[in-house]
Every structure is written in C-alpha cells, then in structure tokens.
Amino acid sequence: LTGSIVNVDAATIANRPASNPLASLQGRVAGVQITNSGRAGQDPEIRIRGTNSINGFAPLYVVDGMFTDNINYLNANDIESFEILKDPSSLAIFGVRGANGVIIVTTKRAKMGQTVVNVNQSVGVKHVGHRMSLTNGPQFKELYNEQLSNMGGDPFDYTYYQANTDWQDAIFQNAMISQTTASIMGANEKSNFYLGVGYTYEQGSIVGEEMQKVTVNFSDEYKMKDWLKFGVQMNGAYMLPADAKNVTGAIHAAPISPIYDDATGGYYKLPSFQSSQISNPMIDIEEFAAHNKAQNYRFAGNVYGEINFLPELKFRAAFSIDYLSNNSRLFTPVKYEYDPDLGTINARSDRESLSQTKSNTLNAQQDYILTYAKTFADKHDLTLMAGLTTNFTNYEELTGGRSQNVASADLPIPNDPDKWWISSIGDTASATNGGSHLLVIPITVSDVERTGAITEALAAYGHRDVIPAFYEKSLKSKYARDEESEEMMDLIKDSIVYDIGYVAGGPFQSVGRDLSLTTTHDFSSFYAARETSAKKNIEDFNADY
C-alpha cells in the first residue's frame, strides 16, 4: 500500500480502554474525527478527512481481510494494530467502497517461541463535564414574565411551581466502565494459536443506562509444509445493549417544576404552557428504564490457505463469514403524572403497547490473491499482485406490535420483562406487522462471477521511492425486496461500474453506467432480459472506452 497511511499499534490503545475499540483512537490520528456520544456501548461517529458524501460518512472496516460495517464486536485487547487509509492512492484498491476511508484491523497473533498468558482488569469513571447553560427557577420566572408582558398576556400563576430544578443534574450520573480480559497465546515452528475472552460492563451518562458485552477471539495457524499452511480465525460477541434515553426533555423542561409530589410521590406534571408537548423527563429515565430489551449476537471468521510455489510467488485463498442477529422487545406502558391543579395522579394516555423486532444479516466473502515479490541487487524491489474478491449479503427483518386500552384490557401488561411479548396482548385488531428482505449477489456474465478483479504493481528503487500502478474492473448487481404488511414492493436496480485508473502522480478516472428497472411480482422475464442487457452494456463500454 502507498499514500497516506497511519499505523496505530496495540500499545497506543491499550492504556485507553473503551467498550468500542474506535473510541480508543480519539485524538490519536490527524485528519480523523471521532465523536463519542457518552451512551453506553454506542458506536462513535468517525469521519476520515471530513464528510465526503451526503449518503453517509462511515468508513469501510477490514478485519483480518473481511469487509465489515463496524468493529463493536471486537475487544480492544485483542487488536494488534489499526491502519487508517486516508487518501485516494491508498484507497484505490478498495474502489467505491473506500470512498469514506478504510480502517484495516489486524488481530493479535502469537510470536514465535513464546507462550504468554495475559489477564487485564480496568475500571474507569465517565463524567459529563460540559453541560448546557440554562436558566434556574428565578431566572426562568423573570424571563417568562417579560415574555407574557410583551405579548400582552396575563401573568402566570406560579402557586404550584416554586421549585428550582436542575433537570440535567437529575438525569446525569457519574458512570462506571469496567473491562476484564484474559488471553493465552503460543507458537512454534509448526503452529501458532491465540485465544482471548473479555467481559465489558458500561454505564451510560444518563441514569439507568447500562450495557454488557462478552467477546471471544480465536485464531490458529498450522504449517503443514515449508510451502503450505492453513489457518482459521474467529471473533464472536454477545451483547446486551443499553436502553438508550435522550436529554431533550431535560433541556426543554421548565426549572420551576418539581420532580416529584411530596405527598403522593408521583411525578409532577409540568406547567400548562408545555405539559401538552412533553412529560416529566424523569418518567422516561426512571419508570421506562430498561424497557427496551435487546440481545445481539455476532460471529465473524475465516479459513484460509497459502501456497508458496516459489520463494517469490505465493497464492492465498480465504473464505469469510460475518453473521449478525439482533432481537429486541419494547414495552411502552401508560405514563402517570401528578396534576397539582386537581390534586390527583392521572394518566397521559389510555393505551399501552408492545413491539418486537428480529433481524439477521449474513455476509460471505471469498478472496483469491496471487502475489509476486522480488528484490534485485539488494536495491530494486518489485511486487506484483492480482486478486479476485466476491461478496454475498443477505438481510432479513421482521417486526410486529400490538397495543391495548388499559381500562378495558382483560390482562394488563405487568412490569415483568418475561411478559413483554406481543402474544401477551390479545387485541389482534391493533396489530402492526412488517418485514424487509435485501439480497445482494454478484452478477453472472458468461457463467463467470466477477466482483472486484484487481491487479496492482509496486516498484521501488533503493527501498524508498514507490511507484504504484493500479487497475480494477468490477461488476456489481443488487436485488432488493421490501415487504410491508401484506403489500409487497419489488425494486431491482442493476449497476455496472467500471473504475479504471493509475495512481502514480497522474489522474484517477472513473466511468460509470447505471441501469434501473422496477417490476412487481413477475421476475422471470426480467431476469432473462437482465443478463442480455448486461452483456450489451459491456460490449458498448468496451467499444467506447
């Protein structure tokens, strides 16, 4: 690789433990902006040299050769190094997928002749040091009185609203984060292995938020002959995400309202000038805490083999799988507030609801790479590389929900997570169901799958000046199907994209041609015409360019 590449090793991130390894890079790399929200387990926003597209800014992650959308399933202690690719020359080999930058992650491997056991424990505290500067109770009264006077309105009656509440102080907490990791690694002339396990517990900056995660990393490589070796690498994670809340209510709520009614202990209703828009912020923070029950499973791994035909010529084949399963259940009970004007506790609505979501994502990848590397006269380096990569993606999602009137319900939903299933509500008339399906597979032309055929050459003199040349030709196809209740909409979009260029101080050119066609239900005729259309466009492209 050439161009602007930044390497961050394990020692740099080891002293900054975080639930997401990306958070450990914050402030470490020039041109890379990382923003942490403070929510427990939340993926940080990362921008490499700014926002490059209106369609998103997330970079491409490559974990031990596998393309993926994030690395929250990894433990920072299992990572050997990060390599951040920032400029077009270093990103060219990844094509359009690398438009927002690429982060290459290499997990740890054993060193020759060593058997090492590591146990690490870290504990930290998070504190929201910079809060929004808002008015207190007396200041709010003064400003609101001025507003009413300027508008010619009647003065507000503050009889029941004499408090001086700092809502931000009420919702924020000093949060704890702890990590425990253990690993064992060993290597000899024939094999090397690594096994690491980790447990992370993190509280959010908002009261009631907490996240738990268990990670496993395993790799093993065996050298059968001097010219032949095989290996396997696996990462797994089980996560209980936090039921994340927001600070909007605490920012908007008037400081003149108490949090609780002293006599009844109920949540105090906000003043009439804003009670119809928002409720007491502490209802969501305390009463609705942990009402979104979610479980995430992720497995990513690959098996590979490498053959050295000659000391300078080697071939590597790898087969990778990335599977993600998300399950969540949300219970939304009725909100109750104390109304000081009536002196009673009343409901803000009369319905409670349950919803469930289940989604599965499967990514499969194949890589075939042939590399020739030769040094001449101890000064001239030549590296030639040719490769083929194919990707397959399948995404499925099912959603369902039901609601019921609390007053007329036969069985109100109890405050017990074991009962938070949509089958607990018998009112099928309130049911809302939905689902979606996305399938992305390589297009086949002349019975040959081509998705990212790549060749690259590197030449160097004196091991210093690198002159790269690059050529890529990719052919992609997407099938998408979305289902909503009993209605089905089929949207199929085919894209033929050719990227041709060289990166040696000269221009990089991109030529694209898109074909779009939408049909419903009957695919047979379209599939037949589709391959014919694709072949025709290839012929036109070759003729024109």
Stockholm file with secondary structure:
# STOCKHOLM 1.0

chainA/1-545         LTGSIVNVDAATIANRPASNPLASLQGRVAGVQITNSGRAGQDPEIRIRGTNSINGFAPLYVVDGMFTDNINYLNANDIESFEILKDPSSLAIFGVRGANGVIIVTTKRAKMGQTVVNVNQSVGVKHVGHRMSLTNGPQFKELYNEQLSNMGGDPFDYTYYQANTDWQDAIFQNAMISQTTASIMGANEKSNFYLGVGYTYEQGSIVGEEMQKVTVNFSDEYKMKDWLKFGVQMNGAYMLPADAKNVTGAIHAAPISPIYDDATGGYYKLPSFQSSQISNPMIDIEEFAAHNKAQNYRFAGNVYGEINFLPELKFRAAFSIDYLSNNSRLFTPVKYEYDPDLGTINARSDRESLSQTKSNTLNAQQDYILTYAKTFADKHDLTLMAGLTTNFTNYEELTGGRSQNVASADLPIPNDPDKWWISSIGDTASATNGGSHLLVIPITVSDVERTGAITEALAAYGHRDVIPAFYEKSLKSKYARDEESEEMMDLIKDSIVYDIGYVAGGPFQSVGRDLSLTTTHDFSSFYAARETSAKKNIEDFNADY
#=GR chainA/1-545 SS CCSSEEEEEHHHHHTSCCSSGGGGGTTTSTTEEEECCCSTTCCCEEEESSCCCTTCCCCEEEETTEEESCCTTSCGGGEEEEEEECSHHHHGGGGGGGTTCEEEEEECCCCTTCEEEEEEEEEEEECCCCCCCCCCHHHHHHHHHHHHHHTTCCCCCCTTCCCCCCHHHHHBCCEEEEEEEEEEEEECSSEEEEEEEEEEEEECSBTTCEEEEEEEEEEEEEEEETTEEEEEEEEEEEEECCCCCCSHHHHHSCTTSCSBCTTTCCBBCCCTTTTTTCCCHHIIIIITTTCEEEEEEEEEEEEEEEEEEETTEEEEEEEEEEEEEEEEEEEECCCEEEETTTTEEEESCSEEEEEEEEEEEEEEEEEEEEEEEEEETTTEEEEEEEEEEEEEEEEEEEEEEEEEETTTCSSCCCSCGGGCSGGGCCCGGGCEEEEEEEEECCCEETTEECSCEEEEEEEEETTTEEEEEEEEECCEEEEEEEEETTEEEEEEEEEEEEEEECCSSSCEEEEEEEEEEECCSCCHHHHHHHHHHHHHHHHHHHHHC
#=GC SS_cons         CCSSEEEEEHHHHHTSCCSSGGGGGTTTSTTEEEECCCSTTCCCEEEESSCCCTTCCCCEEEETTEEESCCTTSCGGGEEEEEEECSHHHHGGGGGGGTTCEEEEEECCCCTTCEEEEEEEEEEEECCCCCCCCCCHHHHHHHHHHHHHHTTCCCCCCTTCCCCCCHHHHHBCCEEEEEEEEEEEEECSSEEEEEEEEEEEEECSBTTCEEEEEEEEEEEEEEEETTEEEEEEEEEEEEECCCCCCSHHHHHSCTTSCSBCTTTCCBBCCCTTTTTTCCCHHIIIIITTTCEEEEEEEEEEEEEEEEEEETTEEEEEEEEEEEEEEEEEEEECCCEEEETTTTEEEESCSEEEEEEEEEEEEEEEEEEEEEEEEEETTTEEEEEEEEEEEEEEEEEEEEEEEEEETTTCSSCCCSCGGGCSGGGCCCGGGCEEEEEEEEECCCEETTEECSCEEEEEEEEETTTEEEEEEEEECCEEEEEEEEETTEEEEEEEEEEEEEEECCSSSCEEEEEEEEEEECCSCCHHHHHHHHHHHHHHHHHHHHHC
//
